[in-house]
Amino acid sequence: MSKLEFELVKAHVDAGYDILKSIDFPWPIADIVRQHHERMDGSGYPRGLPGDEQLLESRILAVADVVEAIASFRPYRPALGIEIALKEIANSRGRLFDTDVVDACTRQLDEGHFVFD
């Protein structure tokens, strides 16, 4: 992926924010969507927020988004499966992803509380 293509991909978080910001939710949904590609070490986008500046809901969505993206079919590749998804979040636990969120996600999937169809 070129730098220009990556910049276009990254724009989706601000586009989501712009769509949602004027809707009166009882929660900060627009900010949650905007932050879901931020990472605990500050390496994410769009603002490079470290974990202590991110909403907990965004940290949850970040892990869920990665697991779903890896485990599910994409037009450019077949589904890689839940085992690979769990390895990815475990390998990045504490650096990219919130440790408590990774642990909770792993528990839910290991205990069969959620399954991908």
Beta strands, then each sheet from edge to edge (+ up, - down):
end
